[in-house]
Structure formats: C-alpha cells, structure tokens
Amino acid sequence: MAEFKITPQDTITFLQEYIDSINEEIDVLLEGKDLKKIIKAPQLRIKVLKRAPENPFAEKIKILESQLSEYEKKYDKINPLIESLESERSYYRKLLNEVSS
C-alpha cells in the first residue's frame, strides 16, 4: 500500500471545509422552516469529517450519526443546538488560525 503524506495545506483545507459545514448547518437551523433540512443538517459535517486527513474523527462521526435522529426530537430546542455549533465553530476557527500561522 502506498504511503502518502498529509501536508499542512490538507489540514487547513479540511478545517476550512469543516467550518463551512458548521456555518451551513447554523444557517439551516436559524431558518428553521424546513424540518427535513434540519434533520439532514449534520450530514454535511459527517461527510467532511469522513474526508479528514489521517481521520482522527471516527468517534465524532459515530456521535454525529447517532445524533441525526435526535435532531427531530430537538426541533423545538433550536437555540441550544445553534449555541453548541457556534462553540464548535469557534474552536475549529481557533485551530485553523493556529495551523495557518
């Protein structure tokens, strides 16, 4: 099997895509009109996580996948979901800034 090296640019690209997926999910939740979109919102984050270089996110993916069904139950509690996502986005932005500098 051929080895490949993960470059800093790979990591930066991944973090930017992940932050974008969080932003998109927050937008869907803020819109709050289409229940089908809200329930599917975390799927983009899961797709991005699965493409992560040297994927250290296997556990996070499992957690997110298990939360998909919870989104429907939490529909009436959108604000805590948004706050949680904003906190996660802030963490990954900080990480991106550290990696980029």
C-alpha positions in Angstrom: 0.0 0.0 0.0 1.4 3.4 -1.0 2.0 5.9 1.8 1.1 9.5 1.4 2.0 12.5 3.5 -0.6 14.9 4.9 0.5 18.4 4.2 -0.3 21.5 6.3 -2.4 22.7 3.4 -4.5 19.5 3.6 -5.2 20.2 7.2 -6.1 23.9 6.5 -8.4 22.9 3.7 -10.1 20.3 5.9 -10.6 22.8 8.7 -12.0 25.4 6.3 -14.4 22.9 4.9 -15.5 21.8 8.3 -16.1 25.4 9.5 -18.1 26.0 6.3 -20.2 22.9 7.0 -20.9 24.2 10.5 -21.9 27.6 9.1 -24.3 25.9 6.7 -25.8 23.9 9.5 -26.3 27.0 11.6 -28.0 28.7 8.6 -30.4 25.9 8.2 -31.2 25.9 12.0 -31.7 29.7 12.0 -34.0 29.5 9.0 -35.9 26.8 11.0 -38.7 26.3 8.4 -38.0 23.0 6.7 -37.9 20.1 9.2 -36.4 17.8 6.5 -33.5 20.1 6.1 -33.0 20.5 9.8 -32.9 16.7 10.3 -30.4 16.3 7.5 -28.3 19.3 8.5 -25.5 17.3 10.3 -24.9 15.1 7.3 -22.7 17.6 5.6 -20.5 17.8 8.6 -20.3 14.0 8.7 -19.2 13.9 5.0 -16.5 16.4 5.7 -15.3 14.6 8.8 -15.1 11.3 6.8 -12.7 13.0 4.4 -10.4 14.3 7.1 -6.7 13.7 6.6 -5.5 10.9 8.9 -9.0 10.8 10.1 -8.9 11.2 13.9 -12.7 11.9 13.9 -14.1 8.4 13.9 -15.6 8.8 17.3 -17.0 12.2 16.5 -18.6 10.7 13.3 -20.3 8.0 15.3 -21.6 10.6 17.8 -22.9 12.8 15.0 -24.5 9.9 13.2 -26.3 8.9 16.3 -27.5 12.5 16.8 -29.2 12.6 13.4 -32.3 11.0 14.9 -32.1 13.3 17.8 -32.5 16.4 15.6 -36.1 15.7 15.0 -36.7 15.4 18.8 -34.8 18.6 19.5 -36.6 20.6 16.8 -38.2 22.7 19.4 -34.8 23.4 21.1 -33.0 25.0 18.1 -31.2 27.7 20.2 -29.1 25.2 22.3 -28.2 23.4 19.0 -27.1 26.7 17.4 -25.1 27.7 20.6 -23.4 24.3 20.6 -22.5 24.6 16.9 -21.2 28.2 17.4 -19.0 27.0 20.2 -17.7 24.2 18.0 -17.1 26.6 15.1 -15.2 28.9 17.4 -12.9 26.0 18.5 -12.2 25.0 14.9 -11.6 28.6 13.8 -9.0 28.9 16.6 -7.4 25.6 15.5 -7.4 26.8 11.9 -5.7 30.1 12.9 -3.0 28.1 14.8 -2.4 25.8 11.9 -2.3 28.6 9.3 0.2 30.7 11.2 
